[in-house]
Amino acid sequence: MHKGKFVFSQLLDFIDKDVFLRISNKYGGNRYVKFFTCWNQLLVMIFGQLSNRESLRDVTLATQAHASKAFHLGFGKAPTKSNLSKANKNRDYRIFEEFAYRVIAEARSCRAEDIFMLGGNIYAFDSTTIELCLETFKWALFRKNQGKGGIKIHTLFDVETSIPTFFHITEARVNDINAMDVIPYEKSSFYIFDRGYNDFKRLYAIESIGAYFVVRGKKNNDFKPMKWKRRFPPDSGILSDAIGYMDGQLTMGKYPEKIRRVIYWDEVNKKKFIFFTNAFDEDERLDISPMMVAELYKNRWQIELFFKWLKQHLKIKKFWGETENAVRIQIYSAIIAYCMMAIVQKKMNIDRPIYEMLQLASVSLTETLPLDKLFGKPNYNIVNELNGSSEPTLF
């Protein structure tokens, strides 16, 4: 029940404090801490994300401005700049990482939808690069000769729930293909890749565990068709649907099993796409048409929208600390904030995109307005800033 609680406190009711405390105790996060616990630290970081703070000083000034409300907001005591800086530098980032995955699981559970009816989850995998100043972030080497630093956030994105499910944070110089080795693959699920992930040895590893992939091929991929369909509706865009084997000198050894190639013509962009997949329409477990293969790849664009959305509306481009530990804590705090709003949206049946909810929350965190009134009435003065839509949506 509302009972005059601050908007920020009402939002926090949708994440489990007890789970966070158990994780914090697991890693000894509150050992020798007299005040400003890990929970207080998390709430300050989320408050900074939701209120669009630009720097560490900005975050602490914002919390100090509400010092009289700090206890009810969950801060315990408004932190100083040095306290927050030391906490982000020294406390184990795994506390925030593990809790982020718990919140992700909750968000996926309440938003679960079987849109494609393929008997498994549909994931898109890609990475986004965040450039950093190498002089400040010496650990994040990108291009040494150019004095550039950076990190990559390799992300597995659940297409049907619009929730990111797995993150692998590396230096920016790490090749995207290497991140395929750490993906937690699930049997019967689909994994969609862009052509930068054309590694048939790693794709065969997906085949070997009983999962499926759709990857955009390259023009120089050698393929030997053994069986194909010739006739398709003229407006479908399908040019070819063939089953065969990789015929290249290297790829033949890396992918020895049969594979399917679909060639699709995108009439809007006047562009031809080549897709490889291990999902066959003759498979007893599946009935997947060539149009479905193209549609699955088309929905990979959701992860690109998510990256753009995340950089625009949460604080992960400007970091509030210089150490790798502080950067990781800030990234996971941003993910927790995003998933918390996604849970609120679904559980309260709010007919608003998450972007608008964030905009409204950012100016109302210390108000005592009930959430249903805050998010319930449409505000047509809020401007959409993301290609005519506010968040990733299915095509």
C-alpha positions, 0 to 999 in steps of 0.5 A: 500500500502507498501510505505516503511513500516516496516514488523512489521507495515505491519503485524499490518495493519491486526488487528483493532486498533480502536477496541482495543482503544474502548476496552481500553477506556471501561476498563479505560486502558489509564486513567492518562497515559501520554505515553506508552498507552495500544496500545503501550504495546500490540505492544511491547508484540507482538514484543516480541512474534514475535522476540522470546524474552526470558525475560522482560529485553530481550524485552525492550532491543530489543525495545530500540535497535530500539529506532529511529524507535519506532514511526514508529513501533508503540511503541510511545517511547521505554519502560523501563523495569520498565514501561513495568513491571508496565503496565503488572502488573496493567493494566486490562488483560480483555482489551487484552482478549476481543481484543484477542477474536475479532481477533479470530473471524476475523481469523475464519471468513476469514478461515471458511470452512465446511469440514465435512458438518455436519451443525455446527462447529466442536470443540475439547476441552482439556487443557495444563499445564504450570509448574511454580515455586511456590516460584515466582508464589505464586498464581499458586498453583499446588502441594504444597507438592512438591513446584510446581506451574502451570496454565492450559489453557483450550482451545476450538479449531475449527478443521475446521479453526485451530483457538482456539476459547475459553480459560479458564485459571485456576490454574493447580490443577483445574480438567479438567472436571470442565472446561466443565461448562464454555464452550460456547456451540452452538446448532448443533455444535460438541464437541470432548473430550478425555476420561478424560471428561467422565462426563455423567451429563455434557455430558447430558447438551450438549444433552439438548441444541441441540448440539452433542458430541463425547467422548472417553469411558472407558472400565468400562462404563456400556452400555446396547445395544438395537439396533445395526448393525452387518456387516461392511466392513472388512477394516473399523476398525468398530467393533460395532455400537450400540444404547442403554442406560447407564446401570451403577448405577450412569450413568443411572441417569446422562444420562437417554436418549439413547446414541450411542456407536461405537467401532473402531480398529486402525490397525496402533497402534493396539489399540481399541477405544470406543466412545460415542456420541449423534449423530445417523445415523437415525437422520433426521438432520444428516447422520453420519456413525460410520466411521465419528464418529471415524474420528471426534475423530481422528481430536481431535489430532489437539488440541494436535498439537496446544498446542505443536506448541504454546509452541515451537514457541510462548513465553508462557512457560517463562513469563515476569511477576510474577503476574497473570495479567501479565501472562494472558496479555502475553498469550493473546498477544501470541494468538493475534500474532498467529491469526494475522499471520493466517489472513495474511496467508489467506488474502494474499493467502500465500502458507506457513505454519504459522511456516515458516512465523513466522521464516521469520518475526522474522528476518525481523520485522524492514526491509522495505520489502513488505510482498508478497516478504518476504513470497512469495518465498519458502525457503527450508533451513527452517527446519520443526520441528513439526512431519513433519508438521508445524502447525495443519492440518486435518488428 
